[in-house]
Amino acid sequence: MIAQVAGAISGMAEEAFDYTSLKLPYPSIAVTQMGFNEECAVEVKRLLEEKGYNVYPFHANGISDRSMERLISQGFLDGLIDIVPAGLIEELFQGNRAAGMERLDTPIERGIPLVLAPCTLNTTGAGPTRRMKERFINRPRRLQIDEIRFMTRYEPDEMRQGARLYAENLIGRRGLSNSFPVKGLVLD
């Protein structure tokens, strides 16, 4: 029976329709969110819906970031309000919300409207499932989530490394420096 199910799934995957050309019949916006910015995300969603947009929230936990980017690449989403773009810095420091070094590539490559906010760029999980736990677990600044999970802040040098990575992704590597002005950006 398992072999039959595996065969059926394989057959469906081989015959799957190419969805890259599909477009939803209404404007759709993705919004990233997590517990620390819930009120902001709810308000953004309300305001966009008042203007006639369909809003799809994605919990910024790494896996959802990747799913969102896939939907953007397939043309299902027309814009992104990235309130929690921390998947990239989390990838750099192997955090629980790591979303791959290609995080932000798809909306930039597709040229869809993109708004970035800095929510949780300076924090990382330090609970029991954290990779590189020793590096983060004894840091003094903690935001307790529950009895076993907590967040700690990145150190200034880590934030500089993260800022460089975001700048390279948004400007340097993508060649977007002429597309929009960035005042006061210094990479060194």
N, CA, C and O of each residue as an XYZ file, in Angstrom:
752
protein
N       0.819     -1.183      0.000
C       0.000      0.000      0.000
C       0.876      1.265      0.000
O       0.581      2.232     -0.701
N       1.948      1.241      0.791
C       2.843      2.405      0.830
C       3.465      2.635     -0.541
O       3.602      3.777     -0.981
N       3.841      1.549     -1.218
C       4.423      1.679     -2.556
C       3.419      2.301     -3.521
O       3.794      3.113     -4.367
N       2.136      1.923     -3.400
C       1.111      2.495     -4.263
C       0.930      3.987     -3.999
O       0.798      4.781     -4.931
N       0.927      4.354     -2.730
C       0.796      5.764     -2.379
C       1.994      6.547     -2.912
O       1.828      7.617     -3.497
N       3.207      6.011     -2.708
C       4.410      6.680     -3.210
C       4.346      6.819     -4.726
O       4.719      7.857     -5.272
N       3.877      5.782     -5.407
C       3.743      5.842     -6.864
C       2.733      6.882     -7.299
O       2.955      7.612     -8.265
N       1.614      6.945     -6.577
C       0.586      7.935     -6.909
C       1.124      9.357     -6.743
O       0.910     10.217     -7.597
N       1.821      9.586     -5.639
C       2.387     10.920     -5.405
C       3.415     11.257     -6.474
O       3.434     12.374     -6.991
N       4.268     10.295     -6.806
C       5.276     10.532     -7.853
C       4.611     10.873     -9.177
O       5.035     11.793     -9.876
N       3.563     10.124     -9.516
C       2.855     10.401    -10.758
C       2.233     11.779    -10.772
O       2.301     12.484    -11.779
N       1.627     12.169     -9.661
C       1.023     13.498     -9.572
C       2.083     14.592     -9.700
O       1.862     15.606    -10.363
N       3.222     14.382     -9.069
C       4.291     15.381     -9.134
C       4.819     15.518    -10.557
O       5.097     16.625    -11.018
N       4.957     14.391    -11.250
C       5.461     14.437    -12.628
C       4.481     15.121    -13.566
O       4.895     15.781    -14.519
N       3.196     14.975    -13.309
C       2.172     15.544    -14.169
C       1.648     16.885    -13.666
O       0.681     17.412    -14.217
N       2.263     17.440    -12.641
C       1.768     18.679    -12.041
C       1.777     19.819    -13.051
O       2.676     19.939    -13.884
N       0.770     20.632    -12.950
C       0.635     21.809    -13.797
C       1.670     22.847    -13.393
O       1.967     23.015    -12.210
N       2.210     23.535    -14.379
C       3.171     24.602    -14.099
C       2.408     25.842    -13.639
O       1.757     26.510    -14.442
N       2.491     26.142    -12.353
C       1.734     27.239    -11.778
C       2.430     28.588    -11.890
O       1.891     29.595    -11.432
N       3.616     28.627    -12.490
C       4.351     29.888    -12.508
C       3.635     30.972    -13.306
O       3.936     32.153    -13.134
N       2.709     30.607    -14.162
C       2.016     31.617    -14.963
C       0.655     31.999    -14.383
O      -0.038     32.851    -14.939
N       0.275     31.382    -13.282
C      -1.022     31.696    -12.692
C      -0.998     33.030    -11.967
O       0.036     33.455    -11.452
N      -2.129     33.669    -11.935
C      -2.277     34.927    -11.204
C      -3.641     34.888    -10.533
O      -4.638     34.503    -11.145
N      -3.674     35.282     -9.291
C      -4.958     35.343     -8.605
C      -5.779     36.482     -9.191
O      -5.206     37.466     -9.659
N      -7.101     36.379     -9.178
C      -7.940     37.414     -9.788
C      -8.094     38.672     -8.938
O      -8.881     39.555     -9.278
N      -7.359     38.760     -7.849
C      -7.451     39.919     -6.980
C      -6.052     40.216     -6.435
O      -5.225     39.310     -6.328
N      -5.787     41.465     -6.094
C      -4.455     41.806     -5.582
C      -4.205     41.159     -4.219
O      -5.042     41.237     -3.320
N      -3.040     40.519     -4.080
C      -2.719     39.776     -2.868
C      -1.384     40.222     -2.301
O      -0.395     40.347     -3.024
N      -1.370     40.459     -1.005
C      -0.181     40.945     -0.312
C       0.194     39.967      0.793
O      -0.667     39.506      1.543
N       1.471     39.655      0.891
C       1.991     38.833      1.985
C       2.452     39.756      3.110
O       2.981     40.838      2.856
N       2.249     39.325      4.342
C       2.713     40.068      5.517
C       3.393     39.064      6.449
O       2.801     38.049      6.816
N       4.647     39.358      6.829
C       5.315     38.502      7.808
C       5.017     39.023      9.204
O       4.900     40.228      9.429
N       4.898     38.084     10.136
C       4.573     38.477     11.502
C       5.021     37.410     12.475
O       5.326     36.281     12.091
N       5.056     37.783     13.731
C       5.253     36.857     14.842
C       4.721     37.529     16.092
O       4.260     38.669     16.028
N       4.772     36.861     17.207
C       4.145     37.353     18.431
C       4.535     38.755     18.844
O       3.703     39.491     19.374
N       5.782     39.145     18.615
C       6.246     40.459     19.066
C       5.629     41.614     18.292
O       5.641     42.751     18.762
N       5.093     41.337     17.118
C       4.531     42.428     16.315
C       3.086     42.169     15.918
O       2.604     42.727     14.932
N       2.403     41.344     16.662
C       1.034     40.946     16.328
C       0.117     42.145     16.070
O      -0.607     42.168     15.075
N       0.145     43.131     16.953
C      -0.742     44.285     16.794
C      -0.429     45.052     15.509
O      -1.341     45.500     14.814
N       0.842     45.201     15.198
C       1.237     45.891     13.967
C       0.712     45.135     12.749
O       0.115     45.735     11.855
N       0.931     43.821     12.713
C       0.492     43.010     11.574
C      -1.016     43.054     11.400
O      -1.506     43.131     10.273
N      -1.757     43.006     12.495
C      -3.219     43.062     12.430
C      -3.666     44.406     11.850
O      -4.586     44.460     11.034
N      -3.017     45.476     12.271
C      -3.379     46.810     11.755
C      -3.024     46.950     10.280
O      -3.808     47.501      9.508
N      -1.853     46.459      9.876
C      -1.463     46.486      8.466
C      -2.488     45.709      7.639
O      -2.926     46.177      6.588
N      -2.862     44.538      8.109
C      -3.847     43.707      7.412
C      -5.179     44.450      7.274
O      -5.778     44.463      6.198
N      -5.631     45.058      8.349
C      -6.901     45.792      8.315
C      -6.860     46.920      7.290
O      -7.792     47.092      6.504
N      -5.776     47.685      7.306
C      -5.661     48.814      6.383
C      -5.603     48.363      4.923
O      -6.211     48.985      4.052
N      -4.871     47.283      4.661
C      -4.790     46.774      3.296
C      -6.131     46.217      2.824
O      -6.531     46.428      1.679
N      -6.817     45.511      3.708
C      -8.124     44.965      3.343
C      -9.138     46.069      3.061
O      -9.998     45.918      2.193
N      -9.039     47.174      3.790
C      -9.914     48.320      3.512
C      -9.702     48.848      2.104
O     -10.624     49.390      1.495
N      -8.494     48.692      1.586
C      -8.161     49.166      0.233
C      -8.443     48.104     -0.834
O      -8.171     48.328     -2.013
N      -8.986     46.953     -0.428
C      -9.361     45.930     -1.391
C      -8.339     44.826     -1.627
O      -8.507     44.024     -2.545
N      -7.301     44.769     -0.832
C      -6.293     43.715     -0.992
C      -6.666     42.488     -0.171
O      -7.300     42.595      0.878
N      -6.266     41.336     -0.660
C      -6.323     40.117      0.123
C      -4.963     39.964      0.782
O      -3.931     40.033      0.114
N      -4.960     39.759      2.077
C      -3.714     39.727      2.841
C      -3.487     38.316      3.365
O      -4.376     37.690      3.943
N      -2.273     37.840      3.147
C      -1.889     36.511      3.598
C      -0.755     36.638      4.605
O       0.364     36.995      4.236
N      -1.033     36.351      5.871
C       0.021     36.434      6.892
C       0.887     35.175      6.887
O       0.400     34.063      6.683
N       2.171     35.380      7.116
C       3.131     34.286      7.224
C       3.901     34.463      8.521
O       4.509     35.507      8.756
N       3.872     33.442      9.357
C       4.627     33.474     10.607
C       6.108     33.377     10.257
O       6.525     32.428      9.594
N       6.895     34.339     10.690
C       8.313     34.419     10.319
C       9.132     33.425     11.132
O       9.851     33.808     12.055
N       9.020     32.164     10.789
C       9.724     31.117     11.519
C      10.715     30.362     10.656
O      11.200     29.306     11.062
N      11.024     30.870      9.489
C      11.954     30.221      8.583
C      11.234     29.389      7.540
O      11.362     29.648      6.343
N      10.486     28.401      7.974
C       9.749     27.536      7.056
C       8.679     28.340      6.316
O       8.538     28.222      5.098
N       7.933     29.149      7.049
C       6.899     29.969      6.405
C       7.521     31.004      5.477
O       6.947     31.318      4.434
N       8.685     31.538      5.838
C       9.372     32.495      4.953
C       9.642     31.842      3.596
O       9.412     32.441      2.546
N      10.136     30.596      3.643
C      10.443     29.876      2.400
C       9.174     29.619      1.583
O       9.179     29.761      0.360
N       8.097     29.245      2.258
C       6.824     29.021      1.561
C       6.327     30.305      0.916
O       5.855     30.298     -0.221
N       6.435     31.394      1.642
C       6.007     32.692      1.120
C       6.810     33.038     -0.130
O       6.241     33.453     -1.140
N       8.120     32.870     -0.067
C       8.967     33.199     -1.222
C       8.602     32.323     -2.419
O       8.633     32.787     -3.559
N       8.263     31.080     -2.169
C       7.859     30.190     -3.262
C       6.569     30.694     -3.909
O       6.457     30.711     -5.135
N       5.601     31.103     -3.099
C       4.354     31.641     -3.642
C       4.599     32.932     -4.416
O       3.956     33.178     -5.436
N       5.528     33.757     -3.933
C       5.881     34.980     -4.665
C       6.484     34.609     -6.013
O       6.134     35.202     -7.034
N       7.390     33.627     -6.024
C       8.041     33.231     -7.284
C       7.034     32.661     -8.277
O       7.233     32.766     -9.487
N       5.957     32.060     -7.779
C       4.937     31.490     -8.658
C       3.918     32.529     -9.109
O       3.011     32.213     -9.880
N       4.057     33.760     -8.639
C       3.182     34.831     -9.091
C       1.893     34.978     -8.317
O       1.010     35.723     -8.742
N       1.754     34.295     -7.197
C       0.512     34.366     -6.432
C       0.405     35.611     -5.563
O      -0.700     35.983     -5.167
N       1.508     36.256     -5.259
C       1.488     37.420     -4.368
C       2.049     38.631     -5.103
O       3.052     38.540     -5.811
N       1.382     39.766     -4.919
C       1.718     40.979     -5.660
C       2.553     41.979     -4.873
O       3.000     42.982     -5.430
N       2.769     41.725     -3.602
C       3.539     42.637     -2.770
C       3.876     41.974     -1.458
O       3.295     40.952     -1.094
N       4.830     42.569     -0.743
C       5.258     42.005      0.533
C       5.502     43.119      1.537
O       6.296     44.029      1.298
N       4.804     43.033      2.667
C       5.087     43.883      3.820
C       5.855     42.972      4.777
O       5.263     42.162      5.490
N       7.153     43.114      4.780
C       8.029     42.211      5.534
C       8.332     42.840      6.893
O       9.384     43.448      7.093
N       7.401     42.682      7.808
C       7.553     43.267      9.140
C       8.657     42.550      9.911
O       9.349     43.156     10.728
N       8.815     41.257      9.646
C       9.820     40.444     10.354
C      10.744     39.788      9.326
O      10.587     38.604      9.027
N      11.705     40.540      8.784
C      12.600     39.971      7.772
C      13.825     39.269      8.360
O      14.857     39.173      7.695
N      13.724     38.782      9.584
C      14.882     38.276     10.318
C      15.403     36.929      9.841
O      16.425     36.467     10.348
N      14.747     36.282      8.892
C      15.192     34.974      8.421
C      16.593     34.963      7.861
O      17.271     33.936      7.902
N      17.039     36.100      7.334
C      18.383     36.194      6.753
C      19.456     36.261      7.839
O      20.435     35.518      7.772
N      19.299     37.128      8.830
C      20.283     37.196      9.907
C      20.256     35.908     10.731
O      21.286     35.480     11.252
N      19.092     35.296     10.847
C      18.991     34.016     11.552
C      19.753     32.927     10.799
O      20.341     32.042     11.419
N      19.746     32.987      9.481
C      20.525     32.034      8.685
C      22.012     32.235      8.926
O      22.766     31.273      9.073
N      22.423     33.491      8.966
C      23.832     33.818      9.188
C      24.340     33.232     10.502
O      25.458     32.722     10.565
N      23.521     33.303     11.549
C      23.942     32.837     12.874
C      23.243     31.537     13.299
O      23.173     31.226     14.488
N      22.733     30.791     12.330
C      22.134     29.478     12.548
C      21.037     29.481     13.612
O      20.986     28.603     14.473
N      20.171     30.475     13.536
C      19.064     30.571     14.480
C      17.894     29.687     14.087
O      17.875     29.120     12.995
N      16.934     29.575     14.964
C      15.762     28.735     14.729
C      14.864     29.258     13.610
O      14.106     28.492     13.015
N      14.946     30.545     13.323
C      14.091     31.136     12.282
C      14.828     31.291     10.957
O      14.402     32.075     10.109
N      15.927     30.559     10.760
C      16.730     30.657      9.539
C      15.874     30.355      8.314
O      15.126     29.377      8.292
N      15.992     31.204      7.298
C      15.162     31.059      6.102
C      15.992     30.926      4.830
O      15.452     31.044      3.731
N      17.290     30.683      4.959
C      18.148     30.536      3.786
C      18.783     31.848      3.375
O      18.223     32.922      3.591
N      19.953     31.746      2.781
C      20.670     32.952      2.340
C      19.984     33.625      1.158
O      20.307     34.766      0.827
N      19.047     32.941      0.522
C      18.321     33.535     -0.595
C      17.070     34.284     -0.147
O      16.293     34.748     -0.981
N      16.871     34.405      1.169
C      15.722     35.146      1.690
C      15.756     36.557      1.115
O      16.807     37.198      1.137
N      14.682     37.035      0.624
C      14.468     38.336     -0.027
C      14.806     38.329     -1.511
O      14.510     39.309     -2.195
N      15.410     37.270     -2.039
C      15.745     37.230     -3.462
C      14.511     37.339     -4.343
O      14.483     38.134     -5.283
N      13.501     36.549     -4.046
C      12.343     36.438     -4.931
C      11.570     37.743     -5.092
O      11.284     38.128     -6.226
N      11.216     38.443     -4.012
C      10.485     39.698     -4.252
C      11.316     40.726     -5.019
O      10.776     41.517     -5.793
N      12.629     40.710     -4.799
C      13.498     41.643     -5.522
C      13.568     41.253     -6.994
O      13.444     42.106     -7.872
N      13.766     39.968     -7.262
C      13.864     39.512     -8.647
C      12.562     39.728     -9.408
O      12.589     40.074    -10.589
N      11.433     39.529     -8.754
C      10.141     39.745     -9.408
C       9.793     41.218     -9.514
O       8.943     41.599    -10.319
N      10.442     42.052     -8.706
C      10.174     43.483     -8.758
C       8.851     43.889     -8.155
O       8.289     44.917     -8.534
N       8.338     43.099     -7.220
C       7.072     43.455     -6.581
C       7.325     44.507     -5.500
O       8.449     44.618     -5.009
N       6.317     45.275     -5.125
C       6.485     46.235     -4.031
C       6.912     45.504     -2.752
O       6.351     44.472     -2.384
N       7.910     46.069     -2.098
C       8.495     45.445     -0.911
C       8.715     46.509      0.150
O       9.384     47.513     -0.093
N       8.146     46.280      1.331
C       8.354     47.159      2.478
C       9.029     46.327      3.554
O       8.516     45.276      3.940
N      10.175     46.785      4.042
C      10.897     46.082      5.102
C      10.814     46.872      6.391
O      11.020     48.086      6.399
N      10.515     46.189      7.472
C      10.524     46.783      8.804
C      11.581     46.034      9.626
O      11.933     44.908      9.273
N      12.089     46.618     10.695
C      13.183     45.986     11.438
C      12.778     45.083     12.604
O      13.606     44.807     13.471
N      11.541     44.622     12.649
C      11.087     43.855     13.804
C      11.912     42.577     14.001
O      12.062     41.775     13.079
N      12.424     42.407     15.179
C      13.213     41.258     15.665
C      14.515     41.014     14.915
O      15.080     39.925     15.016
N      15.002     41.986     14.173
C      16.311     41.814     13.543
C      17.423     41.702     14.581
O      18.477     41.132     14.300
N      17.201     42.230     15.751
C      18.240     42.239     16.787
C      18.073     41.133     17.817
O      18.825     41.092     18.791
N      17.108     40.234     17.633
C      16.888     39.175     18.625
C      16.966     37.798     17.978
O      16.710     37.630     16.786
N      17.322     36.836     18.788
C      17.400     35.456     18.325
C      17.004     34.516     19.453
O      17.206     34.815     20.630
N      16.445     33.392     19.082
C      16.046     32.406     20.079
C      17.253     31.751     20.729
O      18.282     31.548     20.086
N      17.122     31.425     21.994
C      18.226     30.793     22.722
C      17.720     29.637     23.582
O      18.309     29.330     24.619
N      16.658     29.011     23.168
C      16.085     27.898     23.927
C      16.773     26.578     23.641
O      17.858     26.557     23.059
N      16.162     25.486     24.040
C      16.789     24.170     23.972
C      17.061     23.658     22.559
O      17.938     22.812     22.382
N      16.341     24.140     21.554
C      16.551     23.655     20.186
C      17.521     24.519     19.389
O      17.768     24.251     18.213
N      18.053     25.517     19.997
C      18.955     26.460     19.329
C      20.253     25.784     18.904
O      20.904     25.120     19.712
N      20.632     25.950     17.636
C      21.969     25.539     17.208
C      22.948     26.589     17.735
O      22.567     27.745     17.920
N      24.182     26.210     17.975
C      25.190     27.126     18.537
C      24.699     27.705     19.867
O      24.948     28.873     20.168
N      24.015     26.903     20.646
C      23.385     27.342     21.889
C      24.377     27.999     22.843
O      24.062     29.002     23.483
N      25.570     27.432     22.932
C      26.565     27.937     23.885
C      26.883     29.412     23.649
O      27.155     30.159     24.589
N      26.844     29.813     22.400
C      27.175     31.202     22.055
C      26.122     32.187     22.566
O      26.443     33.344     22.837
N      24.881     31.745     22.697
C      23.781     32.661     22.982
C      23.135     32.482     24.354
O      22.523     33.420     24.865
N      23.253     31.331     24.945
C      22.452     31.005     26.120
C      22.777     31.847     27.358
O      21.901     32.063     28.195
N      23.995     32.316     27.488
C      24.371     33.067     28.688
C      24.354     34.578     28.500
O      24.883     35.309     29.337
N      23.770     35.042     27.445
C      23.700     36.488     27.229
C      22.738     37.109     28.220
O      21.721     36.504     28.559
N      23.047     38.319     28.693
C      22.254     38.909     29.773
C      20.866     39.400     29.384
O      19.949     39.339     30.203
N      20.687     39.878     28.175
C      19.399     40.464     27.800
C      18.491     39.388     27.231
O      18.726     38.896     26.128
N      17.462     39.023     27.968
C      16.575     37.953     27.553
C      15.130     38.409     27.550
O      14.709     39.203     28.391
N      14.385     37.899     26.598
C      12.940     38.108     26.525
C      12.310     36.735     26.696
O      12.357     35.916     25.779
N      11.728     36.476     27.844
C      11.174     35.158     28.164
C       9.866     34.930     27.404
O       8.947     35.745     27.495
N       9.777     33.834     26.661
C       8.565     33.466     25.937
C       7.718     32.536     26.795
O       6.518     32.754     26.965
N       8.339     31.516     27.325
C       7.695     30.607     28.266
C       8.799     30.016     29.149
O       9.898     30.566     29.208
N       8.528     28.933     29.818
C       9.490     28.403     30.791
C      10.775     27.873     30.171
O      11.807     27.841     30.842
N      10.740     27.454     28.901
C      11.953     26.910     28.292
C      12.463     27.704     27.097
O      13.601     27.509     26.672
N      11.647     28.591     26.550
C      12.063     29.364     25.380
C      12.263     30.825     25.755
O      11.476     31.407     26.502
N      13.331     31.404     25.220
C      13.571     32.827     25.425
C      14.362     33.391     24.264
O      14.991     32.651     23.507
N      14.328     34.687     24.130
C      15.075     35.395     23.096
C      16.195     36.182     23.772
O      16.060     36.636     24.908
N      17.276     36.328     23.064
C      18.370     37.162     23.522
C      18.739     38.088     22.373
O      18.322     37.875     21.235
N      19.512     39.102     22.671
C      19.854     40.077     21.631
C      21.197     39.730     20.983
O      22.102     39.190     21.619
N      21.288     40.059     19.707
C      22.572     39.955     19.029
C      23.504     41.029     19.575
O      23.056     42.098     19.988
N      24.785     40.742     19.575
C      25.801     41.710     19.994
C      26.021     42.731     18.874
O      25.675     42.460     17.724
N      26.590     43.897     19.188
C      26.803     44.924     18.159
C      27.580     44.422     16.933
O      27.228     44.769     15.805
N      28.615     43.624     17.131
C      29.376     43.118     15.988
C      28.522     42.186     15.126
O      28.627     42.208     13.899
N      27.688     41.378     15.753
C      26.789     40.504     15.004
C      25.775     41.332     14.218
O      25.436     40.990     13.085
N      25.299     42.406     14.810
C      24.359     43.285     14.109
C      25.026     43.939     12.899
O      24.396     44.093     11.853
N      26.292     44.322     13.036
C      27.015     44.888     11.891
C      27.148     43.863     10.772
O      26.962     44.191      9.601
N      27.471     42.621     11.133
C      27.559     41.557     10.121
C      26.205     41.354      9.437
O      26.130     41.196      8.218
N      25.142     41.360     10.237
C      23.807     41.213      9.682
C      23.442     42.374      8.770
O      22.884     42.161      7.694
N      23.751     43.595      9.183
C      23.457     44.777      8.364
C      24.190     44.704      7.031
O      23.637     45.050      5.987
N      25.433     44.255      7.076
C      26.208     44.108      5.841
C      25.523     43.092      4.915
O      25.411     43.320      3.711
N      25.076     41.990      5.479
C      24.416     40.954      4.685
C      23.140     41.489      4.033
O      22.901     41.258      2.848
N      22.323     42.203      4.809
C      21.094     42.773      4.239
C      21.426     43.797      3.159
O      20.782     43.819      2.109
N      22.416     44.637      3.403
C      22.792     45.645      2.410
C      23.279     44.971      1.135
O      22.911     45.384      0.035
N      24.098     43.944      1.273
C      24.580     43.229      0.092
C      23.424     42.584     -0.664
O      23.386     42.629     -1.893
N      22.499     41.995      0.050
C      21.358     41.364     -0.610
C      20.464     42.378     -1.303
O      20.011     42.150     -2.425
N      20.210     43.490     -0.641
C      19.270     44.467     -1.181
C      19.891     45.397     -2.214
O      19.201     45.864     -3.120
N      21.171     45.669     -2.088
C      21.787     46.662     -2.963
C      22.928     46.064     -3.782
O      22.859     45.997     -5.009
N      23.974     45.634     -3.089
C      25.194     45.212     -3.750
C      25.040     44.060     -4.708
O      25.315     44.209     -5.898
N      24.609     42.914     -4.223
C      24.527     41.723     -5.062
C      23.440     41.831     -6.109
O      23.544     41.193     -7.157
N      22.428     42.594     -5.874
C      21.301     42.695     -6.805
C      21.454     43.856     -7.782
O      20.663     43.989     -8.715
N      22.457     44.690     -7.575
C      22.643     45.807     -8.477
C      21.518     46.814     -8.410
O      21.208     47.454     -9.415
N      20.897     46.973     -7.251
C      19.762     47.881     -7.129
C      20.150     49.281     -6.684
O      19.275     50.112     -6.439
N      21.430     49.556     -6.577
C      21.835     50.839     -6.015
C      21.293     52.020     -6.808
O      21.116     53.099     -6.242
N      21.023     51.851     -8.100
C      20.466     52.941     -8.889
C      18.949     52.947     -8.880
O      18.329     53.888     -9.377
N      18.340     51.904     -8.317
C      16.886     51.802     -8.334
C      16.212     52.648     -7.273
O      15.090     53.118     -7.466
N      16.893     52.843     -6.152
C      16.305     53.644     -5.093
C      17.421     54.232     -4.243
O      18.467     53.610     -4.062
N      17.193     55.438     -3.720
C      18.248     56.065     -2.922
C      18.321     55.461     -1.520
O      17.293     55.188     -0.901
N      19.515     55.259     -1.037
C      19.732     54.807      0.325
C      20.697     55.798      0.944
O      21.897     55.760      0.672
N      20.179     56.677      1.771
C      21.000     57.720      2.368
C      21.707     57.207      3.598
O      21.111     56.506      4.415
N      22.967     57.549      3.737
C      23.715     57.243      4.940
C      24.189     55.797      5.052
O      24.666     55.392      6.112
N      24.069     55.007      3.977
C      24.486     53.612      4.040
C      26.001     53.531      3.937
O      26.594     53.985      2.959
N      26.611     52.954      4.946
C      28.054     52.746      4.952
C      28.298     51.279      5.259
O      27.904     50.788      6.318
N      28.948     50.575      4.334
C      29.165     49.145      4.513
C      30.391     48.807      5.356
O      30.528     47.666      5.797
N      31.270     49.750      5.587
C      32.481     49.437      6.368
C      32.347     49.845      7.810
O      33.276     49.651      8.595
